[in-house]
Amino acid sequence: MNNIEDIIQSIQDDRWMMDILNAAQQLQLPDWWICAGFVRSKVWDVLHGFDERTVLPDIDVVYFDEGIIDEDEEKRLERVLHEIKPEVPWSVKNEARMHVRNNMDPYSSTEDAIAKFPETATALGVKLNMDGDLILIAPHGVDDLLNMLVRPTPYFAKSNELFTIYKNRVVEKNWSRRWDKIKLDV
């Protein structure tokens, strides 16, 4: 695996991932993506040569809708997804409201929110477009992901306070326990 095209192909070849993407697409959410560990774990599993996928604590579906910023709507959407695929641990978040929880300035889009995730290797999203083609966004590129380097996004590197949040998260996640080839910038 060497580039964005390889990542996309790897996901397209994974029936489980494509089923999840197809389920999320059924919601027809504005500016939606499945992000973070969904992509990162797939890539790191492949790069580590794992035969079994890493179990994910949740599947993060994010979208941007300034018209309905009620958390109850997110829970309703999770219930709809559970009806479609009950075995999947869905988590749905509207990034139009998440800046409040994250104590940040408002995001302008889902991609803007993803760009402000703590780690570059997690600041990723995939979705199916209207034609069913797989699209990947990586606001900070995919080099860190493919090189298995965990480092802060520019947003989390800009102050000691944010860098401390990033460091604590990396320690808490303890990704190197599962993926021993990753390198941590802490």
N, C-alpha and C positions, 0 to 999 in steps of 0.2 A: 504494500500500500504506500503510494508515493505522492498523491495529489488529490484535489477535490473530486476529480472524475473517478478515481479509485474508491473514494469514500462513498460516493453516490452509487457506484456499481455494487459495492458490498452491501449497501442497504437494499437496493433493488433485488439482489439475489437472496435476501433474507425474508422469507414468507411471513414470519411472525411480525417483523417490523413493518412490512407493507400492509398487513392486515390492520395494524394499529393506526397507521397513517390513513388508510381508507376509512376506518371508523371515525377518526377525528375530522376528516374532510366532510363527513355527513352532517356535521353541525353547521357548516357554512358560516363559520365565524369570520369577522373582519380581521385581516392582518394576522392570521393564526400561524403558529409554528409548534412543532414538538421539539423541545430543546434540551440542552444540558446533558445529563447522564445518558439519555437515550442514544445520542450520537457518540459522545466521548467513550462510553463503556464498550460500544460495538467496535470502535477503532482500536482501543487498547486491548480488547480481547483478541482481535485478529492479529495485532502486532506481537502479542505474547504467545500466539499459537494455541489458544485455548480451544478445546473441542466443545465445551459447554459455555453458554452465555452467562455472564455475570447477572445475578438476580438484581433487579432494580427495585428500590424502595417505592418508587412512584414513576409514573409517566407524566411529564410536565407538558401540558398543553397550555400555551399562552396565546393571548390575542389582545387586540386593542380596540375598545369600544367606549368612547367618551359619553355615549348616550345612556348606557346602563352600567353604572359603577357600583352596583350593590353586590356584596359578597354572596347573598342568597342566590343570585343569578348564576354565579360560578358553581355553587353547590347543586343547583338544578341541572346545569350542564354535565356535571360529574355523574349525576343519576342517569341522565340520558345515555352517556357513554357506558355506564355499568350495565344498562339494559342491552346495549349492542355487544359488548365484550365484558361480561361480569368478572372474568378472571384477571383483568388488568387493574392495577392499582392507580387509577386516574387521579390526577391533580390538575385542576383548571384554574387559571388565574388571568384576570383582566389587567394588563399592564397599565391601563389608563388610571388605575387606582393604586397600584403597588408602590409607587413612589412615596406615598404617605407612610406605608408600613416600613419601607426601607429608609425613611428619613432623607430623601433626595429631592431634587427639583423634579417637576413633572417630566415624564418621558414624552417624546414626540411621536413615537411609534413603538411597535414591538421590537424592531431591530435596535432602536435606541436603548431600550431596556436591556436587551440581550448584550449589547456592547458594554453595559455597566454591570454585568455579572462579575463576581470576584476574580475568576481565573480565565485566562485566554483559552485554555483547553476545554473549558466548559461553555464559553460564550459562543454557542452554535445553535442553529435551528434547522429543521428540515420540514418540508411540507410537500403536498401534491398541488400543482397548479390546476386550473380549470380543465386542462387537457389530460390530466393524470400524470404529468411529468414530475419527477422528483426534483426539488430545488433545495439547495443548501445555502444558508447564509453563515458567514463567519466574519464578523466585523473586524477581527484582528488576524484574519488569515487562519490557515490550518497548519502552519509550520510547527508551532509548539505542540499541537495535538499529535502530529505525525512523529515528532521527535521525542514525544512523551515527556515534555517539559511542562511542569506546573509552575506558572508564575502569574503575578497579578495583572489584571487589565490596567491600562493607563489610569482609569478612574480610581482604582484601588491602590495604585502606586503613588498617587498625588499627595497623600498626607500620611503622617505617622499613625493617626487614628484609624484611617481606612486600611492601611497596611496591617495594622494589628488585627482588625476584623478578618482580613484575608488569612493571616497566619493562623489565627485561632480556628478558622474553618478548615484549613488544610490539616491541622493537627487532629481535629475532630473527625474528619472524613477518613483519615488514615488510609488513603488509596494505595500507598506502597505495600501495605499488607497483602492486598490482592494482586496488584500489578508491580512486581518487584523491579521492573526495568525503568520505571518512571523516575524522573529527576525533579526534586523539589527546590524551588527558589523561596526560601523562608529566612 
